[in-house]
Amino acid sequence: MPQATGARIIAHCLARQGITTVTGIPGGANLPLFDALAAEPIRIILARHEQGAGFISQGMARVTGRPQVCVATSGPGAMNLLTAIADAKADSVPLVCLTGQVARGLIGTDAFQEVDVYGLTIPIAKHNYLVRRAADLLRVIPEAFRIAASGRPGPVVVDLPRDVQTEEVLFEAWPEPGRPDLPAAPEPAELTKAAALLARAERPLLYCGGGAARSADPEAVAALADALDAPVLTTLMGLGLLPPDHPRNLGMLGMHGAPAANIALASCDLLLAVGARFDDRATGDAKRFCPDAAVVHIDIDPTEHHKNRRARVALAGDAGRTLEALLPLVPARPRPDWAAHIAGLRRDHPSTPPGLDDVKSPYGILTAIAAAVGPEAIVTTDVGQGQMRAAQVWPCRRPGRFLTSGGLGTMGFGLPAAIGAALAEPGTPVVSVVGDGGLLMNVQELATLAELDLPVKVLVLDNGCLGLVRQQQAFFCGGRFPGSTFDARPDFPALAEAFGLAALDLEHARDPRDALQTALAAPGPTLIRLVVDPDAYVYPMVPPGAANNEMILEENHVHAA
Amino acid sequence: MSMPPDAMPARPGRAVLELATRDALAAVRHVTALLVRRAYPLLALACLPAAGGSGRLVVAVADDGRVPRLAVELAHLPEVSSARLEEWPLPDLAALLGEVPAA
């Protein structure tokens, strides 16, 4: 019969799960676990902050689609991890987060570095455990992986008192690794109802989110759109489901979405939502979102049904399996009036961001980098104007290449997520699009990046302010800018060099395009700085509380500032 | 739980849910956290642990028309094995609310 400590049970179970890399930071309450991890064929990535560790693991999980592991010590270590946990929940990213805890006898005594991790993480995790006996780990660790990966993925927290890690257990056998449950499929009767609604629709529209990007076959989506003669709109999380030049792809909807997409929503009579959750950034004013449309909602998480929008038919199932089951039930029929309307919207409301040919403009540098690194490259973004610009023009050709903090909107996500993506796919070029504000929120991970020498190119769009905050202040707060401007401007290239990275300042490059190509072609990490006008706004913009077709467009907008 | 006036349910009334749990004590924390997060006014909760850690929870909430959705969401908590709507009054809960003597 095997005998092992709690820490050894955890580490060996991770290895049996196929985990080869964990991220984290050691501390007093998780040292036994780190010792045990070091005895397994598991690489430990030492982040410089637990939030960085969480986002590095998220980057790995978003690229591989499998649960990844991050480790923090008790108290402040676990507290620092909270944002990455909440972010993973919001974007349905499978994580297993192992937190150290004070010894069982000290729990509840306000011991050094004690916080109630279990209580803190209940509202932000998919599930969580406080392990009170080492023997329970034989059940809990595989179960944590199963829950993280099953159905709608998410983060699972396992809080580990220090003396549980050192407790010896004698047990019968090592448990089987936790595997995701079989994906759910909807009821045939509901599928039939949905197919009948789709068949009758005259102005159908597909609205596809992260669930579709994760599990649906893009060809099945395109085939259903062909059968319905319908356009496909994606959310921020659904980018890459169809290539941008696919004839059915009408673009991204929402606050900074494509004008044609946002306008089309207002006149559809049937909305097929696939793995999308009617998020307010996507819908604008929910009461005026597709006001005349019957909704068919496919979602693996039945708690999303009817939450923000009542569905005529709610299909609880995996997006891929549901679409495959639905496709043969939907008769193909041209809808020439609707197709002509959509074609007219494409013609009359094109997306034409400014400066696409200018490598020293924010849109121009994004398209230049995208062309240089190729379609297989992974891009991560921070949150704000850079994120929205990248979403608008980065040519996402397949799912899983555009990693962004969509639901929680966490500044500081971009750099560590890029490190995780590069760890998950060695050799694949990775670009991280960040602002000066966002970079400074996890700038310490430049040290991790330098240490790992990964091929990550960090593009800093440096406008000396919190750009999207400033934009909202300009548009909706009378042009007053309290608290959004940085008076002290770090020298980002010098900062990168201090961390041991190569750096390029396009401001001082004699031939910016050539310098950019050289920087992108160089091995290892590089920081590239582009100065951006703080008053260069991102259009279109749906004002908060407005309907999606009430966008502020650049050509008819009088700047508030 | 005190609530601001504008958060009060539009349709006053009570709904009772009975939850079968895998771990009754863990389920108490997850269920109450979910009620707080979804802004349900909790009227009463009875935790009835059984041998081996399983057991049941009986939960009374104000019925604002969202209760069927709440039942679906509660049933999906890993510590909850099933959730069903019950008829009011339920003796356990009614006693907690001081309405009728416990059965």
Interface residues (C-beta under 8 A of the other chain):
Chain A: Y118 G119 I122 P123 H127 I147 D301 P302 T303 H305 H306 K307
Chain B: R29 H30 A33 V36 R37 R69 V72 E73 H76 L77 P78
